[in-house]
Amino acid sequence: MDEEAVRQLAKEIGILPTEVVRFQFPIGAYMRWDDKNDLRGVVATRKIGLAPPAPPPANVCELTRLLDLMGFSRTGNDGSVIVHVREFVCWDEWKIGSEDQVWVVATARSTEPAFLTHVVQVPQVGPQPTPITLDLQLRVFSWDAAGQPKPNVPFTWRAVFPVSLPGGEE
């Protein structure tokens, strides 16, 4: 949100521009594979609103540890499956901040029309530390061209998200 938009919003709702709350949310992540000394990734976030004395930049990039996972699965007879990400990770403990920081792509492996949708679930495991210690779950649904659940659709998936290790290990 640029300065003029903030001023207009503030005027419309009857507050000072410095009272407009700023929000930040993740919009993407990337990793560079060309630097073998630094295999961490970057999470890009977008800020909206105004933080005095000047508006923040539109995007902020923060160096962080990313987990980039990929795998193969198949939906069940009901056209859905839960992929337990912990089954693909050999660390005893890792943490993630929230579900909105998980980017997923799932692609059907079929010669027949099949559509996939998904939701990300982060059920808590054990005590309630922050960020949540988890078994990240990807719930994938398969559909036919008429929008009905399609059973037994094989698919590949990829998930990228920021993680931390216990004790801040690198």
C-alpha positions as CSV (number, residue, x, y, z in Angstrom):
1,M,0.0,0.0,0.0
2,D,1.6,3.2,-1.1
3,E,1.6,6.5,0.9
4,E,-1.2,8.1,-1.0
5,A,-3.4,5.0,-0.6
6,V,-2.7,5.0,3.1
7,R,-3.6,8.7,3.4
8,Q,-6.9,8.1,1.4
9,L,-7.8,5.1,3.6
10,A,-7.0,7.1,6.8
11,K,-9.2,10.0,5.6
12,E,-12.1,7.7,4.7
13,I,-12.2,6.1,8.1
14,G,-11.3,9.3,10.1
15,I,-7.9,8.5,11.5
16,L,-4.4,9.8,11.1
17,P,-2.2,8.1,8.5
18,T,0.3,7.0,11.2
19,E,-2.6,5.1,12.9
20,V,-3.0,2.7,9.9
21,V,-1.9,-0.7,11.0
22,R,0.7,-2.5,8.9
23,F,0.4,-6.2,8.1
24,Q,3.0,-8.7,6.9
25,F,2.4,-12.0,5.3
26,P,4.6,-14.5,3.4
27,I,4.3,-14.5,-0.4
28,G,7.0,-17.0,-1.5
29,A,10.3,-18.6,-0.9
30,Y,13.4,-19.5,-2.9
31,M,16.7,-21.3,-2.6
32,R,20.0,-20.7,-4.4
33,W,21.8,-23.9,-5.3
34,D,24.8,-22.1,-6.7
35,D,26.4,-21.3,-3.3
36,K,27.5,-24.5,-1.6
37,N,28.6,-22.6,1.5
38,D,25.1,-21.3,2.2
39,L,22.2,-23.7,1.5
40,R,19.7,-21.7,3.4
41,G,16.8,-20.1,1.5
42,V,15.0,-16.8,1.5
43,V,11.4,-16.2,2.5
44,A,9.8,-13.1,0.8
45,T,7.1,-11.3,2.7
46,R,4.8,-8.4,1.7
47,K,4.0,-5.6,4.1
48,I,0.9,-3.5,3.7
49,G,0.1,-0.4,5.5
50,L,2.3,2.4,6.8
51,A,5.0,2.3,9.5
52,P,6.1,5.8,10.5
53,P,8.2,7.7,9.5
54,A,8.1,6.2,6.0
55,P,6.3,3.3,4.3
56,P,8.3,0.0,4.4
57,P,9.4,-1.6,1.2
58,A,6.8,-3.7,-0.6
59,N,8.7,-7.0,-0.1
60,V,11.1,-8.0,2.6
61,C,13.5,-10.9,2.1
62,E,14.8,-12.8,5.1
63,L,17.5,-15.5,5.0
64,T,16.2,-18.6,6.7
65,R,16.5,-22.4,6.6
66,L,14.0,-23.9,4.1
67,L,12.9,-27.5,3.8
68,D,12.3,-28.5,0.1
69,L,10.6,-31.9,0.0
70,M,9.1,-33.9,-2.8
71,G,7.4,-37.3,-3.0
72,F,5.0,-39.6,-4.6
73,S,1.6,-40.7,-3.3
74,R,-1.9,-41.9,-4.5
75,T,-5.4,-40.9,-3.4
76,G,-7.6,-43.6,-1.8
77,N,-10.9,-45.0,-2.8
78,D,-12.6,-41.8,-1.5
79,G,-10.4,-39.5,-3.7
80,S,-8.3,-38.2,-0.8
81,V,-5.1,-39.0,1.1
82,I,-3.1,-37.4,3.9
83,V,0.6,-37.2,3.2
84,H,2.5,-37.2,6.5
85,V,5.6,-35.0,5.8
86,R,7.4,-36.3,8.9
87,E,7.7,-39.7,7.1
88,F,10.0,-38.0,4.5
89,V,12.2,-36.2,7.0
90,C,15.0,-37.9,9.0
91,W,15.4,-35.2,11.7
92,D,14.0,-36.1,15.1
93,E,12.6,-32.6,15.6
94,W,11.9,-29.6,13.5
95,K,9.5,-26.7,13.7
96,I,7.5,-24.5,11.5
97,G,5.8,-21.2,12.2
98,S,2.4,-21.6,10.6
99,E,0.4,-23.2,7.8
100,D,0.4,-20.1,5.7
101,Q,4.2,-20.5,5.2
102,V,3.8,-23.8,3.3
103,W,3.9,-23.8,-0.5
104,V,2.7,-27.0,-2.2
105,V,2.4,-28.2,-5.7
106,A,0.7,-31.5,-6.5
107,T,0.6,-32.9,-10.1
108,A,-1.5,-35.9,-11.2
109,R,0.4,-38.7,-12.9
110,S,-2.4,-39.9,-15.2
111,T,-3.4,-40.1,-18.9
112,E,-7.0,-39.4,-17.9
113,P,-8.3,-36.0,-16.7
114,A,-7.7,-35.6,-13.0
115,F,-7.7,-32.4,-10.9
116,L,-6.0,-32.1,-7.5
117,T,-6.6,-29.7,-4.6
118,H,-5.0,-29.7,-1.2
119,V,-5.1,-28.2,2.3
120,V,-2.2,-28.0,4.7
121,Q,-2.8,-29.2,8.3
122,V,-0.4,-28.6,11.2
123,P,-1.6,-30.8,14.1
124,Q,0.2,-30.2,17.4
125,V,2.6,-32.8,18.7
126,G,3.4,-32.9,22.4
127,P,3.7,-29.7,24.4
128,Q,2.8,-26.4,22.9
129,P,6.1,-24.7,22.0
130,T,6.2,-21.8,19.6
131,P,6.7,-22.3,16.7
132,I,4.7,-25.6,16.6
133,T,6.6,-28.9,16.6
134,L,4.7,-30.8,14.0
135,D,3.9,-33.6,11.7
136,L,3.0,-31.4,8.8
137,Q,0.2,-33.0,6.8
138,L,-0.8,-32.4,3.2
139,R,-4.4,-33.5,2.6
140,V,-4.8,-34.0,-1.2
141,F,-8.1,-34.5,-3.0
142,S,-8.6,-35.8,-6.5
143,W,-11.5,-34.9,-8.8
144,D,-12.8,-35.9,-12.2
145,A,-13.8,-33.5,-14.9
146,A,-17.4,-33.4,-13.5
147,G,-16.1,-32.3,-10.1
148,Q,-16.8,-35.7,-8.4
149,P,-14.1,-37.4,-6.2
150,K,-11.8,-39.5,-8.4
151,P,-10.3,-42.5,-6.6
152,N,-6.8,-43.9,-6.8
153,V,-5.1,-41.0,-8.6
154,P,-1.3,-41.2,-8.4
155,F,0.5,-37.9,-8.0
156,T,3.8,-36.3,-7.3
157,W,4.1,-33.4,-4.8
158,R,6.6,-30.8,-3.7
159,A,6.4,-28.7,-0.5
160,V,8.7,-25.9,0.5
161,F,8.6,-24.2,3.9
162,P,10.8,-22.5,6.4
163,V,11.9,-24.6,9.4
164,S,14.0,-24.4,12.5
165,L,15.9,-27.1,14.3
166,P,16.1,-27.6,18.0
167,G,18.5,-25.2,19.8
168,G,18.9,-23.1,16.7
169,E,21.2,-25.7,15.0
170,E,22.4,-24.8,11.5
